[in-house]
Amino acid sequence: MTETAFPPLRLPQPATEAQRLFHGRGKHHPGHEHLVIDWLPPVIVIGLYRPVARYRLTTLARWLHQQIDGCEAVLLQHRFEPAGPVSALLGHAPEKPFAIDENGLRYLVHPGRNRNSGLFLDMRNGRDWVRRHATGKRVLNLFAYTCGFSVAALAGGASAVVNVDMSGRALAIGRDNHRLNELPLTAVRFEKLDIFRSFGRLRRRGPFDLLVCDPPTRQKGSVDVERDYPRILRRLDEFMAPGGELLLCLNAPRLGRDFLLDAVAALAPQYRFVADIPPPAVFADAEGRGLKVLHFRNQTPGTHRVDSTARGDLPPRRPVAR
């Protein structure tokens, strides 16, 4: 951000929904590559990827506050620092989690509590895709975080969802997200597990009709996406149903979509690429380094090696009213 120029702000549409307003990281706005701005009604969060003079930030905060009706606070997050600390430029940082809206569903966020607020805004179209394609399906949500995909799946009529993550705190928020949307907890499980030590349990819980896999790029001591994605792909036949579908997500800037295409072709060739699920337009990335979400479908039904009656204690398939 220069001393005189403001970023070309994308005013929220609709203003009641959470969304990214500006995405300098996509390299489409020279001079603003270090800046992102999110609207989490009623709070604006400015994310910085390098230091900026305080007076410039204060000027930006005042300008943003004037642009958006209903803005009660403008927060600043230093994304270039490991903990991503958050402070208030205008107003006050929320002390407790609060609910935001997205496509008629509600999710809890708490900017400032952790490095991530509780919902990844670039995955909006992925959640919408799952909601539209989950009817009657048994869904496995790996690296579930706060279970946004699970909320979308059940809202779309999924018969059952299993959420797997190593963070009990994130799964607890996920459980609250389901309650917030008045979704039946009888149709969902929250499993605090190390995925790579739990394939036997996944096999017993399956088979699943839809797998959503959204791993972190790297977590010290637990996940390295380049090493670990293949470990999941080569085990798919153990827990996926005939004709099953994959929604594979990748947010590693140094890895392109070809990483997923090549890995699936080598390790799970029965799954054929169907389509990309692009993020919202505001997240467009000039270098292809942003979020990649790819849809695959098993083209060889009837080859599943798991007894389809071995479904653990999840509810059986049931017809979904439309």
C-alpha positions as CSV (number, residue, x, y, z in Angstrom):
1,M,0.0,0.0,0.0
2,T,1.4,3.3,-1.0
3,E,1.0,6.5,1.1
4,T,-1.8,7.8,-1.1
5,A,-3.5,4.8,-2.8
6,F,-6.1,2.6,-1.3
7,P,-6.6,-1.0,-2.5
8,P,-9.4,-1.5,-5.1
9,L,-12.0,-2.7,-2.6
10,R,-14.7,-5.1,-3.5
11,L,-17.7,-4.0,-1.5
12,P,-19.5,-6.9,0.1
13,Q,-22.3,-8.5,-1.8
14,P,-24.5,-9.1,0.1
15,A,-23.3,-7.1,3.0
16,T,-24.6,-9.6,5.5
17,E,-22.3,-12.4,4.4
18,A,-18.7,-13.1,5.3
19,Q,-16.3,-12.7,2.3
20,R,-12.9,-11.5,1.2
21,L,-13.0,-7.9,0.0
22,F,-9.4,-7.7,-1.3
23,H,-6.8,-10.3,-2.2
24,G,-3.5,-8.8,-2.9
25,R,-1.8,-12.2,-2.6
26,G,-3.2,-13.1,-6.0
27,K,-0.7,-10.7,-7.7
28,H,-3.3,-8.9,-9.7
29,H,-2.8,-5.6,-7.8
30,P,0.8,-4.4,-8.0
31,G,2.0,-2.7,-4.8
32,H,-0.6,-4.5,-2.7
33,E,0.7,-8.1,-2.8
34,H,1.2,-8.1,1.0
35,L,-2.4,-7.2,1.8
36,V,-5.7,-9.1,2.3
37,I,-9.0,-7.7,3.7
38,D,-11.8,-9.9,5.0
39,W,-15.4,-8.9,6.0
40,L,-16.6,-11.0,9.0
41,P,-19.8,-9.0,9.8
42,P,-19.6,-6.8,11.8
43,V,-15.8,-6.9,11.7
44,I,-13.2,-6.1,9.1
45,V,-9.9,-8.0,9.3
46,I,-6.8,-6.6,7.6
47,G,-4.1,-9.3,7.0
48,L,-0.5,-8.2,6.4
49,Y,2.3,-10.4,5.0
50,R,5.0,-7.8,5.7
51,P,5.3,-4.8,8.0
52,V,3.5,-1.5,7.1
53,A,3.8,1.8,8.9
54,R,1.2,2.3,11.6
55,Y,-0.1,5.6,10.3
56,R,-0.8,4.1,6.9
57,L,-2.8,1.3,8.6
58,T,-4.8,3.7,10.7
59,T,-5.6,5.7,7.5
60,L,-6.7,2.5,5.7
61,A,-8.8,1.4,8.7
62,R,-10.7,4.7,8.8
63,W,-11.3,4.6,5.1
64,L,-12.6,1.0,5.3
65,H,-14.9,1.9,8.2
66,Q,-16.4,4.6,6.0
67,Q,-17.0,2.3,3.0
68,I,-19.0,-0.5,4.7
69,D,-22.2,0.1,6.6
70,G,-22.5,-1.8,9.8
71,C,-18.8,-2.1,10.4
72,E,-18.1,-2.0,14.2
73,A,-14.4,-2.7,14.3
74,V,-11.3,-2.9,12.1
75,L,-8.7,-5.5,13.2
76,L,-5.1,-6.0,12.1
77,Q,-3.4,-9.4,11.8
78,H,0.3,-9.8,11.2
79,R,0.3,-12.9,9.0
80,F,4.1,-12.6,8.7
81,E,4.5,-13.5,12.3
82,P,4.2,-17.2,13.4
83,A,1.3,-16.7,15.8
84,G,-0.5,-14.2,13.6
85,P,-1.4,-11.8,16.4
86,V,-4.5,-9.6,16.0
87,S,-5.0,-6.1,17.4
88,A,-7.7,-3.5,16.9
89,L,-7.1,-0.5,14.7
90,L,-10.7,0.8,15.3
91,G,-13.2,-0.4,17.8
92,H,-12.5,-3.6,19.9
93,A,-11.5,-7.1,19.0
94,P,-14.4,-9.5,19.9
95,E,-13.7,-11.4,23.1
96,K,-15.8,-14.4,22.2
97,P,-16.6,-16.3,19.0
98,F,-19.5,-15.0,16.9
99,A,-21.6,-16.4,14.1
100,I,-21.2,-15.3,10.4
101,D,-23.4,-16.2,7.5
102,E,-22.5,-17.9,4.2
103,N,-25.1,-19.1,1.7
104,G,-27.7,-19.4,4.3
105,L,-25.5,-21.4,6.8
106,R,-23.9,-20.1,9.9
107,Y,-20.3,-20.7,11.2
108,L,-18.5,-19.6,14.4
109,V,-15.4,-17.5,13.9
110,H,-13.1,-15.8,16.4
111,P,-10.5,-13.6,14.7
112,G,-7.6,-13.2,17.1
113,R,-7.9,-16.4,19.1
114,N,-5.8,-18.4,16.6
115,R,-3.9,-17.8,13.4
116,N,-7.0,-18.8,11.5
117,S,-10.4,-17.4,12.4
118,G,-12.4,-20.6,12.1
119,L,-13.6,-20.6,8.4
120,F,-11.5,-20.4,5.2
121,L,-13.3,-18.0,3.0
122,D,-11.6,-19.2,-0.2
123,M,-13.3,-22.6,0.2
124,R,-16.8,-21.1,-0.1
125,N,-17.4,-22.6,-3.5
126,G,-16.2,-26.0,-2.3
127,R,-18.6,-26.0,0.6
128,D,-21.4,-25.0,-1.8
129,W,-20.4,-27.8,-4.2
130,V,-20.6,-30.3,-1.4
131,R,-24.0,-29.0,-0.3
132,R,-25.3,-29.5,-3.8
133,H,-23.8,-33.0,-4.3
134,A,-24.2,-34.7,-0.9
135,T,-27.8,-35.8,-1.1
136,G,-28.2,-39.3,0.3
137,K,-24.4,-39.8,0.5
138,R,-22.1,-41.0,3.3
139,V,-19.3,-38.4,3.5
140,L,-15.8,-38.7,5.0
141,N,-14.3,-35.3,5.8
142,L,-10.6,-35.6,6.4
143,F,-8.6,-32.7,8.1
144,A,-12.1,-31.5,9.1
145,Y,-10.9,-28.4,11.1
146,T,-14.2,-26.8,12.3
147,C,-16.3,-29.0,10.1
148,G,-17.5,-26.5,7.5
149,F,-17.8,-29.2,4.9
150,S,-19.8,-31.4,7.3
151,V,-22.3,-28.6,7.9
152,A,-22.7,-28.1,4.2
153,A,-23.0,-31.8,3.5
154,L,-25.8,-32.3,6.1
155,A,-27.6,-29.2,5.0
156,G,-27.5,-30.7,1.5
157,G,-29.1,-34.0,2.7
158,A,-26.1,-36.2,3.4
159,S,-27.2,-39.4,5.2
160,A,-24.1,-39.4,7.4
161,V,-20.8,-37.6,7.9
162,V,-17.5,-38.6,9.6
163,N,-15.2,-35.7,10.5
164,V,-11.6,-36.6,11.3
165,D,-9.0,-34.1,12.7
166,M,-6.2,-34.2,15.2
167,S,-7.5,-31.1,17.0
168,G,-10.1,-31.7,19.6
169,R,-10.7,-28.0,20.0
170,A,-11.4,-27.5,16.3
171,L,-13.8,-30.5,16.3
172,A,-15.6,-29.0,19.4
173,I,-16.2,-25.8,17.4
174,G,-17.4,-28.0,14.5
175,R,-20.0,-29.6,16.8
176,D,-21.2,-26.2,17.8
177,N,-21.4,-25.2,14.1
178,H,-23.8,-28.1,13.6
179,R,-25.9,-27.1,16.6
180,L,-25.9,-23.5,15.3
181,N,-27.5,-24.7,12.1
182,E,-29.9,-27.1,13.9
183,L,-28.4,-30.1,12.1
184,P,-28.9,-33.6,13.5
185,L,-25.9,-34.7,15.5
186,T,-27.2,-38.3,15.3
187,A,-26.0,-38.3,11.6
188,V,-22.5,-37.1,12.3
189,R,-19.3,-38.3,14.1
190,F,-16.4,-36.2,15.3
191,E,-13.2,-38.3,15.4
192,K,-10.0,-36.9,17.0
193,L,-7.5,-39.1,15.2
194,D,-4.2,-39.2,13.4
195,I,-5.5,-40.1,10.0
196,F,-2.3,-42.0,9.0
197,R,-2.7,-44.3,12.0
198,S,-6.4,-44.8,11.6
199,F,-7.1,-46.4,8.2
200,G,-8.5,-49.5,9.9
201,R,-11.1,-47.3,11.7
202,L,-12.0,-45.5,8.5
203,R,-12.5,-48.9,6.8
204,R,-14.9,-49.9,9.6
205,R,-16.8,-46.6,9.4
206,G,-17.1,-46.9,5.6
207,P,-17.7,-47.4,2.8
208,F,-18.1,-43.7,1.9
209,D,-19.7,-42.2,-1.2
210,L,-17.8,-38.9,-1.0
211,L,-14.4,-38.0,0.4
212,V,-13.4,-34.4,1.1
213,C,-9.7,-34.1,1.8
214,D,-8.4,-30.6,2.7
215,P,-5.0,-31.1,4.4
216,P,-2.8,-28.3,5.7
217,T,0.3,-27.7,3.6
218,R,2.5,-28.6,6.5
219,Q,2.1,-29.1,10.3
220,K,5.3,-29.8,12.2
221,G,5.4,-33.4,13.3
222,S,2.1,-34.4,11.7
223,V,1.4,-33.5,8.1
224,D,3.4,-32.7,5.0
225,V,1.1,-32.5,2.0
226,E,3.6,-33.6,-0.6
227,R,4.6,-36.7,1.4
228,D,1.2,-37.5,2.9
229,Y,-1.4,-37.0,0.1
230,P,-0.1,-40.2,-1.7
231,R,-0.5,-42.2,1.5
232,I,-4.2,-41.4,1.5
233,L,-4.7,-42.0,-2.3
234,R,-3.2,-45.4,-2.3
235,R,-5.6,-46.5,0.5
236,L,-8.9,-45.3,-1.1
237,D,-10.2,-48.8,-2.0
238,E,-10.2,-49.7,1.7
239,F,-12.9,-47.2,2.6
240,M,-14.6,-45.7,-0.5
241,A,-17.8,-47.2,-2.1
242,P,-18.2,-48.2,-5.7
243,G,-18.7,-45.1,-7.8
244,G,-17.3,-42.9,-5.0
245,E,-16.3,-39.3,-5.5
246,L,-13.3,-37.3,-4.3
247,L,-13.0,-33.6,-3.6
248,L,-9.3,-33.1,-3.2
249,C,-8.1,-29.7,-2.0
250,L,-4.5,-28.3,-2.1
251,N,-3.4,-25.0,-0.8
252,A,0.3,-25.3,-1.1
253,P,1.6,-22.4,-3.2
254,R,4.6,-24.3,-4.5
255,L,2.5,-27.2,-5.8
256,G,0.2,-26.8,-8.8
257,R,-3.0,-28.8,-9.7
258,D,-0.8,-31.2,-11.7
259,F,0.5,-32.5,-8.3
260,L,-3.0,-33.9,-7.6
261,L,-3.6,-35.0,-11.2
262,D,-0.4,-36.9,-11.4
263,A,-0.8,-38.5,-7.9
264,V,-4.3,-39.7,-8.6
265,A,-3.3,-41.1,-12.0
266,A,-0.4,-43.0,-10.5
267,L,-2.0,-44.2,-7.2
268,A,-5.8,-44.3,-7.9
269,P,-6.2,-44.5,-11.7
270,Q,-9.8,-45.7,-11.4
271,Y,-10.6,-42.2,-10.3
272,R,-11.0,-39.9,-13.3
273,F,-10.8,-36.1,-13.2
274,V,-14.2,-34.4,-13.6
275,A,-13.8,-30.7,-13.0
276,D,-12.0,-27.9,-11.1
277,I,-14.0,-26.1,-8.4
278,P,-12.5,-22.6,-8.5
279,P,-12.5,-20.3,-5.5
280,P,-14.6,-17.1,-5.5
281,A,-13.4,-14.6,-8.2
282,V,-11.8,-12.3,-5.6
283,F,-9.2,-15.1,-4.9
284,A,-8.0,-15.2,-8.5
285,D,-4.3,-15.9,-8.6
286,A,-2.1,-14.7,-11.5
287,E,0.5,-17.4,-10.8
288,G,-1.7,-20.4,-10.0
289,R,-0.4,-20.5,-6.5
290,G,-3.7,-20.2,-4.7
291,L,-6.3,-22.8,-3.6
292,K,-6.8,-25.8,-5.9
293,V,-9.9,-28.0,-5.6
294,L,-10.4,-30.9,-7.9
295,H,-13.3,-33.3,-8.3
296,F,-12.7,-37.0,-9.3
297,R,-15.1,-39.9,-9.7
298,N,-14.5,-43.7,-9.6
299,Q,-15.2,-45.0,-13.1
300,T,-15.0,-48.7,-12.2
301,P,-17.9,-49.4,-9.8
302,G,-18.2,-52.8,-8.3
303,T,-14.5,-53.2,-7.4
304,H,-14.7,-52.2,-3.8
305,R,-13.0,-54.6,-1.4
306,V,-14.8,-53.8,1.8
307,D,-18.0,-55.6,3.0
308,S,-20.7,-53.0,2.5
309,T,-22.4,-54.2,5.7
310,A,-19.5,-53.2,7.9
311,R,-20.5,-49.7,8.5
312,G,-19.6,-49.3,12.2
313,D,-22.3,-47.6,14.3
314,L,-23.2,-44.9,11.8
315,P,-26.9,-44.7,10.8
316,P,-27.8,-46.6,7.6
317,R,-28.6,-44.9,4.3
318,R,-32.0,-43.3,4.3
319,P,-34.0,-41.5,1.6
320,V,-33.7,-37.8,1.8
321,A,-36.8,-35.6,1.4
322,R,-36.5,-32.9,-1.2
